[in-house]
């Protein structure tokens, strides 16, 4: 079932005397067309970050069947164009000043990815940009800066998407020495990697067995996990941070629908509640336990979980397999959960004040929790889709 998230513009938090009305401020937009979802955020800049005025999310399954065919199917492209047309209409009605629209792994991988982007332009007027995995990884970090714990010395940011999984290793000790979050600077990255595995591609490669017995299900889940482990390759810069992880001075940040869903299962939520999940800390022990709880259930059992439902029941275990593989490869005591991603990173970059030449490090801070937290109620309801 397609899900549509939109809502009224939230009221301002405080009066802004001596400045023009917030309704006259420019509106910025970001669209993230992933392998599974089409998501959009429209926001106004604030002194501390940004405030969402409209949000939209729809499951389009653009990458459905791509593992076998290597192409985007006609049905998938029609679903995506339909969702993007809704985005284009809202962008026009809101008179968006600056927009960035990106497509990720499904369009990168598909033989007809570029022709699909041209079709989107012709039918909706939107200019989509197919970005590479490195930029995707960096945007995930940019969108979750305030989730990084500056008291630690390193972190790995994990974004489990529909078609790929991006990891970035962040040197928090060096960032702290430079002034950290309050400096307005971006944290130094020691490496990034991209696995060509996401919740859609992995679940298509390993279909759930028809036999619903515990042994068959456990073997299937173990097979997915082992496949994910084979694809986990850390760059040299990341390997230099290994002693920090082994010493317990690092943490993980998970920014995907898989991680938010697992957190909701851990909390035993009867329905997804963004304010309970976004920014919470979990122990890795609890994260593994929640993954195993889902892995022990058949599809109907998973669908009955309040934060899973029928739409995500067939994909969540592929995500859990990737999640557990990463946690075991880069063990940390704690995981920070983020209900945010590439859209937030794009918006922050669009709004970032330009720095004057010759003034290194100048520029006001534009990265804050408000940037991700002041979302409409609709976004809070529908912000944790898979992929």
C-alpha positions in Angstrom: 0.0 0.0 0.0 1.3 3.4 -0.9 1.8 5.8 2.0 1.5 9.5 1.6 2.8 11.9 4.2 2.0 15.6 4.2 0.7 18.0 6.7 0.0 21.6 7.6 2.8 24.0 8.2 3.8 24.0 11.9 3.5 27.2 13.9 6.6 29.1 14.7 8.2 28.3 18.0 9.0 31.9 19.0 8.2 35.4 17.8 10.7 36.9 15.5 10.5 40.7 16.1 12.4 42.9 13.7 12.4 40.5 10.8 10.0 39.6 8.0 7.4 37.0 8.5 8.5 33.4 8.3 5.8 32.9 5.6 7.9 35.2 3.4 11.1 33.4 4.0 12.4 31.2 1.1 11.4 27.6 1.1 14.0 24.9 0.2 13.3 21.4 -1.0 14.9 18.0 -1.1 13.7 14.9 -2.9 15.3 11.5 -2.3 14.2 8.8 -4.8 15.5 5.5 -3.4 15.2 1.9 -4.4 12.1 1.5 -2.3 10.8 5.0 -1.4 10.3 8.5 -2.8 10.6 11.1 -0.1 10.4 14.8 -0.1 11.0 17.6 2.5 10.2 21.3 2.1 11.6 23.6 4.8 12.3 27.1 5.8 15.6 28.1 7.3 15.8 29.1 10.9 18.7 30.6 12.9 19.5 27.2 14.3 18.8 25.0 11.3 15.5 24.5 9.4 11.8 23.9 10.0 9.8 21.5 7.9 6.7 23.0 6.3 5.7 20.0 4.1 6.7 16.3 3.9 5.8 13.5 1.6 6.7 9.8 1.5 5.5 7.1 -0.7 6.6 3.5 -1.2 7.3 3.1 -4.9 9.6 0.1 -5.1 11.5 1.5 -8.0 14.1 -1.2 -7.8 11.7 -4.1 -7.8 13.0 -6.9 -9.9 16.2 -5.1 -10.8 18.4 -7.9 -9.4 17.1 -10.3 -12.1 16.6 -7.9 -15.0 19.1 -5.2 -14.5 16.5 -2.7 -15.5 13.7 -0.6 -14.0 10.4 -2.1 -14.8 7.6 -0.1 -16.5 5.3 -0.6 -13.5 8.0 0.6 -11.1 8.8 3.7 -13.2 5.1 4.6 -13.4 4.8 4.4 -9.6 7.8 6.6 -9.2 6.7 9.1 -11.8 3.3 9.3 -10.1 4.9 10.0 -6.7 7.3 12.6 -8.2 4.4 14.4 -9.9 2.9 14.9 -6.5 6.2 16.3 -5.3 6.4 18.6 -8.3 2.9 19.9 -7.6 3.6 20.7 -4.0 6.9 22.3 -4.9 5.1 24.6 -7.3 2.4 25.4 -4.8 4.9 26.2 -2.1 7.0 28.4 -4.5 10.2 26.6 -3.5 13.3 28.7 -4.0 16.0 26.1 -4.1 15.6 22.4 -4.8 17.8 19.4 -5.1 16.4 16.0 -6.3 18.5 12.9 -6.2 18.2 9.3 -7.2 20.4 6.6 -5.7 21.2 2.9 -6.2 18.3 1.7 -8.3 19.0 4.3 -11.0 22.8 3.8 -10.6 22.4 0.1 -11.2 19.7 0.0 -13.9 20.7 0.1 -17.6 17.8 2.4 -18.2 18.4 4.7 -15.2 19.4 7.7 -17.2 16.5 7.4 -19.6 14.2 7.2 -16.6 15.6 10.4 -15.3 14.9 12.0 -18.7 11.4 10.7 -18.6 10.9 12.2 -15.1 12.0 15.6 -16.5 9.6 15.4 -19.4 6.6 14.3 -17.4 7.1 16.3 -14.1 9.6 19.0 -14.9 11.9 17.8 -12.1 15.6 17.5 -12.8 16.8 14.4 -11.0 20.5 13.8 -10.3 21.9 10.3 -10.0 24.5 10.6 -7.3 27.3 8.2 -6.5 27.7 6.1 -3.4 30.3 8.3 -1.8 28.1 11.4 -1.9 25.2 9.3 -0.6 27.3 8.2 2.3 28.4 11.8 3.0 24.9 13.1 2.9 23.8 10.5 5.5 26.5 11.9 7.8 25.6 15.5 7.1 22.0 14.7 7.9 22.8 13.2 11.3 25.5 15.5 12.7 23.7 16.1 16.0 23.5 12.3 16.6 27.3 12.1 16.9 28.6 11.9 20.5 31.5 14.2 20.8 32.6 12.5 24.1 33.5 9.5 22.0 36.6 9.2 19.7 35.0 7.6 16.6 31.7 6.6 15.1 30.5 4.6 12.1 27.3 6.0 10.4 25.3 3.3 8.7 22.5 3.9 6.1 20.7 0.8 5.1 18.8 1.6 1.9 16.6 -0.3 -0.5 19.4 -1.1 -3.0 22.6 -0.4 -1.2 24.1 0.2 2.3 26.5 3.1 2.9 29.0 3.3 5.8 31.1 6.3 6.9 33.7 6.2 9.6 34.0 9.5 11.5 37.0 10.7 13.5 35.3 12.3 16.5 38.5 13.0 18.4 39.8 15.2 15.6 36.4 16.9 15.3 36.4 17.6 19.0 39.9 19.1 18.7 38.6 21.4 15.9 35.7 22.7 18.0 33.2 19.9 17.3 29.6 20.5 16.5 29.6 24.1 17.8 32.4 25.0 15.3 30.0 24.6 12.4 32.6 22.5 10.6 32.0 19.1 9.2 33.6 16.1 11.0 36.6 14.5 9.3 35.8 11.2 7.6 38.4 8.5 7.6 36.7 6.3 5.1 33.5 5.3 3.4 32.2 2.2 1.7 29.1 1.1 -0.1 27.7 -2.4 -0.2 25.5 -3.2 -3.3 23.0 -4.7 -0.8 19.8 -3.2 0.6 16.5 -4.4 1.9 15.1 -4.9 -1.6 18.1 -6.3 -3.4 19.0 -8.7 -0.6 15.4 -9.9 -0.1 15.1 -10.5 -3.8 18.3 -12.5 -3.9 17.2 -14.6 -1.0 13.4 -15.1 -1.1 11.8 -16.2 2.1 11.3 -20.0 2.2 7.8 -21.3 1.7 8.3 -23.6 4.6 7.5 -21.6 7.7 9.4 -23.9 10.1 11.8 -22.3 12.6 14.8 -24.2 11.2 14.2 -23.2 7.6 13.7 -19.6 8.6 16.8 -19.5 10.7 18.9 -21.0 7.9 17.5 -18.4 5.5 18.3 -15.6 7.8 21.8 -16.9 8.4 22.4 -17.1 4.7 21.4 -13.5 4.2 23.6 -12.4 7.0 26.6 -14.4 5.7 26.1 -12.8 2.3 26.2 -9.3 3.9 29.3 -10.2 5.8 31.1 -11.0 2.5 30.4 -7.6 1.2 31.6 -5.7 4.2 34.9 -4.2 3.2 36.4 -1.3 5.2 38.9 1.1 3.6 42.3 1.7 4.9 41.4 4.9 6.7 38.6 3.1 8.6 40.8 0.2 9.6 43.1 2.7 11.3 40.2 3.5 13.7 39.8 -0.2 14.6 41.8 0.1 17.9 39.4 2.9 19.0 36.4 0.6 18.4 38.2 -2.3 20.2 38.9 0.0 23.2 35.1 0.9 23.5 35.6 4.5 22.6 33.3 4.5 19.5 29.6 4.3 18.7 27.4 3.6 15.8 24.7 5.8 14.2 21.9 4.1 12.2 19.9 6.4 10.0 17.7 3.9 8.1 14.2 2.6 8.2 15.6 -0.8 9.4 17.2 0.8 12.4 14.2 2.9 13.4 11.9 -0.2 13.0 14.2 -2.3 15.1 14.2 0.4 17.8 10.4 0.5 17.7 10.2 -3.2 18.2 12.7 -2.9 21.1 10.4 -0.3 22.7 7.3 -2.5 22.1 5.5 0.4 20.4 2.0 -0.4 19.2 2.5 2.2 16.5 5.6 4.1 15.2 6.3 7.2 17.2 9.1 9.4 15.8 9.5 11.4 19.0 10.2 8.2 20.9 12.7 6.8 18.4 14.6 9.6 16.8 17.8 10.3 18.7 17.4 7.4 21.2 20.3 5.3 22.3 20.2 1.5 22.2 22.7 -1.0 23.4 24.0 -3.2 20.7 22.8 -6.2 22.8 19.2 -4.8 22.7 19.5 -4.2 18.9 20.7 -7.8 18.3 17.8 -9.1 20.5 15.2 -7.1 18.6 16.6 -8.4 15.3 16.5 -11.9 16.5 12.9 -11.4 17.8 11.9 -10.5 14.2 13.9 -13.3 12.7 12.1 -15.8 14.8 8.7 -14.8 13.4 7.0 -15.7 10.1 5.8 -12.9 7.8 2.4 -12.7 9.5 4.0 -12.5 12.9 6.3 -9.7 11.7 3.3 -7.8 10.2 1.6 -7.8 13.6 4.5 -5.9 15.1 3.3 -2.3 15.6 6.4 -0.7 13.9 6.6 -3.2 11.0 3.1 -3.8 9.5 2.4 -5.5 6.1 4.3 -3.0 4.0 7.6 -3.8 5.7 7.2 -7.4 6.8 8.8 -8.8 3.7 11.8 -6.5 3.8 12.7 -6.0 7.4 14.6 -9.2 7.9 17.0 -8.4 5.0 17.6 -5.1 6.7 18.1 -6.9 10.1 20.7 -9.3 8.5 22.7 -6.3 7.2 22.3 -4.4 10.5 23.6 -7.4 12.5 26.4 -8.0 10.1 27.6 -4.4 10.5 27.3 -4.5 14.3 29.3 -7.6 14.5 32.0 -6.4 12.1 32.3 -3.0 14.0 31.2 -3.8 17.5 30.2 -0.9 19.8 28.4 -0.8 23.1 25.8 1.7 21.9 23.9 2.6 18.8 22.2 6.0 18.2 19.0 5.8 16.2 18.2 8.5 13.7 14.9 9.0 11.8 16.5 11.1 9.1 18.7 10.7 6.1 19.7 12.1 2.8 16.9 14.8 2.6 18.1 16.4 5.8 21.7 16.4 4.5 20.6 18.0 1.3 18.6 20.7 3.0 21.4 21.6 5.3 23.8 21.9 2.4 21.4 24.0 0.4 20.9 26.4 3.4 24.5 26.5 4.5 25.8 30.1 4.3 28.5 30.6 1.8 31.9 31.2 3.4 33.9 34.2 2.3 37.1 33.6 0.5 40.2 33.7 2.6 38.2 33.1 5.9 38.7 29.4 6.5 36.3 28.1 9.1 34.0 31.1 8.9 30.3 30.6 8.6 27.5 30.2 11.0 26.4 26.8 12.2 23.5 25.4 10.2 23.4 21.9 11.6 21.2 21.2 14.6 18.6 18.8 15.9 15.9 21.3 15.0 16.8 20.7 11.4 15.6 17.2 11.7 13.2 17.5 14.7 10.8 20.3 13.8 8.9 18.2 11.3 5.2 18.3 10.6 3.0 15.7 12.4 2.6 13.9 9.1 6.4 13.5 8.7 6.6 12.1 12.2 4.0 9.5 11.3 5.7 8.4 8.1 9.4 9.0 8.4 10.8 5.5 8.9 10.0 3.7 5.6 12.4 1.0 4.6 15.1 2.0 2.1 
